[in-house]
C-alpha cells in the first residue's frame, strides 16, 4: 500500500504505479485534510448501553469483565 500527502500546485497530478499493482484494481481517493471532521472519541461505559442490551447479555458481559479482571490481577501477583 502506498499512502502519501501532497499539496498540489495545479489541477493535474501524475501518479507512478508500482509494478506489483499493474493489472490489479486499485482505489484512488483524494480529499482535503482540513475537510476531515475530527471529533474526540468518547469512552463508552456499560451505562451507555443501558436499554440496548438485554439484562441477560449485560449480566454475561459483566461476569466476563469480572473474570478477566480477576485473571489479570492473578497474573500481576505472579509477576511480582
Secondary structure, 3 states (H helix, E strand, C coil): CCCCCCCCCCCCCCCCCCHHHCCCCCCCCCCCHHHCCCCCCCCCCHHHHCCCCCHHHHHHHHHHHHHHHHHHHHHHHHHC
